[in-house]
Amino acid sequence: MSNEAHVGGKADAPEMSATSNLFALAATVTTMQRLLGRRETDGGLVPAEAQMIGLAVDRARVEVHEVAALLAGLPENPAGTQRDGIATLLKATDDLEVILDALADAVGRMTK
């Protein structure tokens, strides 16, 4: 390994950024799960929670876009074994977009 990798040089920047974005996405999803689990005595969501869920959905959307951009920017190596995995991860980010759209729609209807 080069010293650049050990000191956090440019060689590690994309990997660290991707890891950071994935951790941020996981934290956002965990936050949404906790918010959705909080209820009023009548079983409804606490009103402020819907707004917080909306913010979490917005943030998750940004994080998904960042992860997808990082994946799409990886160099293609036709002989590489990672190509199928990257395609699967890109498909997963598309699926997450659909889920986030549905969550945003549901939250939007709750706050009206």
C-alpha positions as CSV (number, residue, x, y, z in Angstrom):
1,M,0.0,0.0,0.0
2,S,1.1,3.5,-0.6
3,N,1.5,6.1,2.1
4,E,-1.2,8.1,0.3
5,A,-3.8,5.5,1.2
6,H,-2.7,5.5,4.9
7,V,-2.9,9.3,5.3
8,G,-6.3,9.6,3.7
9,G,-5.0,11.0,0.4
10,K,-6.9,11.2,-2.9
11,A,-6.7,7.4,-3.4
12,D,-9.1,6.8,-0.5
13,A,-11.5,9.8,-1.1
14,P,-14.1,8.0,-3.3
15,E,-14.2,4.9,-1.0
16,M,-14.5,7.0,2.1
17,S,-17.1,9.2,0.6
18,A,-19.1,6.2,-0.5
19,T,-18.9,4.6,2.9
20,S,-19.9,7.9,4.5
21,N,-22.9,8.2,2.2
22,L,-24.0,4.6,2.9
23,F,-23.7,5.2,6.7
24,A,-25.7,8.4,6.4
25,L,-28.4,6.6,4.4
26,A,-28.6,3.9,7.0
27,A,-28.9,6.5,9.8
28,T,-31.6,8.3,7.9
29,V,-33.6,5.1,7.4
30,T,-33.2,4.2,11.1
31,T,-34.5,7.7,12.0
32,M,-37.5,7.2,9.8
33,Q,-38.2,3.8,11.4
34,R,-38.1,5.4,14.8
35,L,-40.3,8.3,13.8
36,L,-42.9,6.0,12.3
37,G,-42.9,3.9,15.5
38,R,-44.0,6.9,17.6
39,R,-47.7,7.3,18.0
40,E,-50.3,9.4,19.8
41,T,-52.7,7.7,22.2
42,D,-55.2,7.3,19.4
43,G,-52.6,5.5,17.2
44,G,-51.9,8.4,14.9
45,L,-48.5,9.9,14.2
46,V,-47.4,12.8,16.3
47,P,-48.0,15.9,14.0
48,A,-44.4,17.1,14.2
49,E,-43.2,13.6,13.4
50,A,-44.7,13.8,9.9
51,Q,-42.7,16.9,9.2
52,M,-39.5,15.2,10.5
53,I,-40.2,12.1,8.4
54,G,-40.6,14.4,5.4
55,L,-37.2,16.0,6.2
56,A,-35.7,12.5,6.6
57,V,-37.1,11.4,3.2
58,D,-35.6,14.5,1.6
59,R,-32.2,13.8,3.1
60,A,-32.4,10.1,2.2
61,R,-33.2,11.2,-1.4
62,V,-30.0,13.3,-1.5
63,E,-27.9,10.5,0.0
64,V,-29.3,8.0,-2.6
65,H,-28.4,10.3,-5.4
66,E,-24.9,10.7,-4.0
67,V,-24.4,6.9,-3.7
68,A,-25.8,6.3,-7.2
69,A,-23.5,9.0,-8.7
70,L,-20.5,7.4,-7.0
71,L,-21.5,3.9,-8.3
72,A,-22.1,5.3,-11.8
73,G,-18.8,7.0,-11.8
74,L,-16.8,3.8,-11.1
75,P,-14.6,2.9,-14.0
76,E,-16.0,-0.1,-16.0
77,N,-13.7,-3.0,-16.3
78,P,-15.2,-5.6,-18.7
79,A,-13.1,-8.3,-17.1
80,G,-13.9,-7.3,-13.6
81,T,-16.0,-9.3,-11.3
82,Q,-17.6,-6.2,-9.6
83,R,-19.6,-5.1,-12.7
84,D,-22.6,-7.2,-11.9
85,G,-22.5,-6.1,-8.3
86,I,-22.4,-2.5,-9.2
87,A,-25.3,-2.9,-11.6
88,T,-27.3,-4.6,-8.8
89,L,-26.5,-1.7,-6.4
90,L,-27.5,0.9,-9.0
91,K,-30.8,-1.0,-9.5
92,A,-31.2,-0.9,-5.7
93,T,-30.8,2.9,-5.7
94,D,-33.5,3.1,-8.3
95,D,-35.8,1.0,-6.1
96,L,-35.0,3.2,-3.1
97,E,-36.1,6.2,-5.2
98,V,-39.5,4.6,-5.8
99,I,-39.8,3.9,-2.1
100,L,-38.8,7.4,-1.2
101,D,-41.4,8.8,-3.7
102,A,-44.1,6.7,-2.0
103,L,-43.0,7.9,1.5
104,A,-42.9,11.5,0.4
105,D,-46.4,11.2,-1.1
106,A,-47.8,9.6,2.0
107,V,-46.2,12.2,4.3
108,G,-47.5,14.9,2.0
109,R,-51.1,13.6,2.4
110,M,-50.7,13.4,6.2
111,T,-49.6,17.0,6.5
112,K,-52.5,18.5,4.4
